[in-house]
Amino acid sequence: MTAADDRVAALCAAAETGDLDAMRRSLSDGAVVSAIGPAGQPPLVIAASCRQVAAVKMLISIGADPDAEGADC
C-alpha cells in the first residue's frame, strides 16, 4: 500500500463514520476526494451508504462528483 492509498483509506474510514475533522486532515494530507478507496468505492459513496449527511455535503462542497462512476448507491 502506498502513502496515497493510506490517505484515501483514512478518508474513506472517516467518511464512513462521519468524522469531519479526520476527513479534513486526510484531505489536507493529500487524499484525493474522487479516489477509489480500499473497498472499491469513492468516499462519497461510503458516506452516503452510511447516511453520514454532513460528510456527504462536505465531500460534494469540495468537488466530489455525485454523478461519477461508482457513485450510484
LOKOL-229789 format. One record per residue (C-alpha): x, y, z; residue number from 0; chain. Coordinates in steps of 0.25 Angstrom, whole numbers, always signed. Layout:
<rs>
<r><east>X</east><north>Y</north><up>Z</up><num>NUM</num><cadena>A</cadena></r>
...
</rs>
This chain:
<rs>
<r><east>+0</east><north>+0</north><up>+0</up><num>0</num><cadena>A</cadena></r>
<r><east>+5</east><north>+14</north><up>-4</up><num>1</num><cadena>A</cadena></r>
<r><east>+5</east><north>+26</north><up>+4</up><num>2</num><cadena>A</cadena></r>
<r><east>-6</east><north>+31</north><up>-5</up><num>3</num><cadena>A</cadena></r>
<r><east>-14</east><north>+19</north><up>-3</up><num>4</num><cadena>A</cadena></r>
<r><east>-13</east><north>+21</north><up>+12</up><num>5</num><cadena>A</cadena></r>
<r><east>-18</east><north>+35</north><up>+11</up><num>6</num><cadena>A</cadena></r>
<r><east>-30</east><north>+30</north><up>+3</up><num>7</num><cadena>A</cadena></r>
<r><east>-33</east><north>+19</north><up>+13</up><num>8</num><cadena>A</cadena></r>
<r><east>-32</east><north>+29</north><up>+24</up><num>9</num><cadena>A</cadena></r>
<r><east>-42</east><north>+38</north><up>+17</up><num>10</num><cadena>A</cadena></r>
<r><east>-51</east><north>+26</north><up>+14</up><num>11</num><cadena>A</cadena></r>
<r><east>-51</east><north>+22</north><up>+28</up><num>12</num><cadena>A</cadena></r>
<r><east>-54</east><north>+36</north><up>+33</up><num>13</num><cadena>A</cadena></r>
<r><east>-65</east><north>+37</north><up>+23</up><num>14</num><cadena>A</cadena></r>
<r><east>-71</east><north>+24</north><up>+28</up><num>15</num><cadena>A</cadena></r>
<r><east>-73</east><north>+29</north><up>+42</up><num>16</num><cadena>A</cadena></r>
<r><east>-75</east><north>+44</north><up>+38</up><num>17</num><cadena>A</cadena></r>
<r><east>-63</east><north>+49</north><up>+45</up><num>18</num><cadena>A</cadena></r>
<r><east>-61</east><north>+62</north><up>+38</up><num>19</num><cadena>A</cadena></r>
<r><east>-49</east><north>+66</north><up>+45</up><num>20</num><cadena>A</cadena></r>
<r><east>-42</east><north>+53</north><up>+41</up><num>21</num><cadena>A</cadena></r>
<r><east>-47</east><north>+56</north><up>+27</up><num>22</num><cadena>A</cadena></r>
<r><east>-41</east><north>+70</north><up>+27</up><num>23</num><cadena>A</cadena></r>
<r><east>-28</east><north>+64</north><up>+32</up><num>24</num><cadena>A</cadena></r>
<r><east>-27</east><north>+53</north><up>+21</up><num>25</num><cadena>A</cadena></r>
<r><east>-31</east><north>+63</north><up>+10</up><num>26</num><cadena>A</cadena></r>
<r><east>-20</east><north>+73</north><up>+15</up><num>27</num><cadena>A</cadena></r>
<r><east>-10</east><north>+62</north><up>+15</up><num>28</num><cadena>A</cadena></r>
<r><east>-13</east><north>+60</north><up>+1</up><num>29</num><cadena>A</cadena></r>
<r><east>-24</east><north>+50</north><up>+0</up><num>30</num><cadena>A</cadena></r>
<r><east>-32</east><north>+51</north><up>-14</up><num>31</num><cadena>A</cadena></r>
<r><east>-47</east><north>+54</north><up>-12</up><num>32</num><cadena>A</cadena></r>
<r><east>-50</east><north>+45</north><up>-24</up><num>33</num><cadena>A</cadena></r>
<r><east>-41</east><north>+34</north><up>-22</up><num>34</num><cadena>A</cadena></r>
<r><east>-46</east><north>+20</north><up>-20</up><num>35</num><cadena>A</cadena></r>
<r><east>-44</east><north>+14</north><up>-7</up><num>36</num><cadena>A</cadena></r>
<r><east>-40</east><north>+0</north><up>-2</up><num>37</num><cadena>A</cadena></r>
<r><east>-54</east><north>-5</north><up>-3</up><num>38</num><cadena>A</cadena></r>
<r><east>-55</east><north>-1</north><up>-18</up><num>39</num><cadena>A</cadena></r>
<r><east>-64</east><north>+11</north><up>-15</up><num>40</num><cadena>A</cadena></r>
<r><east>-61</east><north>+26</north><up>-14</up><num>41</num><cadena>A</cadena></r>
<r><east>-62</east><north>+33</north><up>-1</up><num>42</num><cadena>A</cadena></r>
<r><east>-75</east><north>+40</north><up>-5</up><num>43</num><cadena>A</cadena></r>
<r><east>-82</east><north>+26</north><up>-7</up><num>44</num><cadena>A</cadena></r>
<r><east>-77</east><north>+21</north><up>+6</up><num>45</num><cadena>A</cadena></r>
<r><east>-82</east><north>+34</north><up>+13</up><num>46</num><cadena>A</cadena></r>
<r><east>-96</east><north>+33</north><up>+6</up><num>47</num><cadena>A</cadena></r>
<r><east>-97</east><north>+18</north><up>+9</up><num>48</num><cadena>A</cadena></r>
<r><east>-95</east><north>+20</north><up>+24</up><num>49</num><cadena>A</cadena></r>
<r><east>-104</east><north>+32</north><up>+24</up><num>50</num><cadena>A</cadena></r>
<r><east>-94</east><north>+42</north><up>+28</up><num>51</num><cadena>A</cadena></r>
<r><east>-101</east><north>+54</north><up>+23</up><num>52</num><cadena>A</cadena></r>
<r><east>-91</east><north>+64</north><up>+28</up><num>53</num><cadena>A</cadena></r>
<r><east>-79</east><north>+56</north><up>+21</up><num>54</num><cadena>A</cadena></r>
<r><east>-87</east><north>+55</north><up>+8</up><num>55</num><cadena>A</cadena></r>
<r><east>-89</east><north>+70</north><up>+8</up><num>56</num><cadena>A</cadena></r>
<r><east>-75</east><north>+73</north><up>+11</up><num>57</num><cadena>A</cadena></r>
<r><east>-70</east><north>+64</north><up>+0</up><num>58</num><cadena>A</cadena></r>
<r><east>-79</east><north>+70</north><up>-10</up><num>59</num><cadena>A</cadena></r>
<r><east>-75</east><north>+84</north><up>-6</up><num>60</num><cadena>A</cadena></r>
<r><east>-60</east><north>+81</north><up>-9</up><num>61</num><cadena>A</cadena></r>
<r><east>-63</east><north>+75</north><up>-22</up><num>62</num><cadena>A</cadena></r>
<r><east>-67</east><north>+60</north><up>-21</up><num>63</num><cadena>A</cadena></r>
<r><east>-76</east><north>+57</north><up>-33</up><num>64</num><cadena>A</cadena></r>
<r><east>-89</east><north>+51</north><up>-29</up><num>65</num><cadena>A</cadena></r>
<r><east>-90</east><north>+46</north><up>-44</up><num>66</num><cadena>A</cadena></r>
<r><east>-77</east><north>+40</north><up>-44</up><num>67</num><cadena>A</cadena></r>
<r><east>-75</east><north>+25</north><up>-47</up><num>68</num><cadena>A</cadena></r>
<r><east>-77</east><north>+17</north><up>-34</up><num>69</num><cadena>A</cadena></r>
<r><east>-86</east><north>+28</north><up>-28</up><num>70</num><cadena>A</cadena></r>
<r><east>-99</east><north>+21</north><up>-31</up><num>71</num><cadena>A</cadena></r>
<r><east>-102</east><north>+16</north><up>-18</up><num>72</num><cadena>A</cadena></r>
</rs>
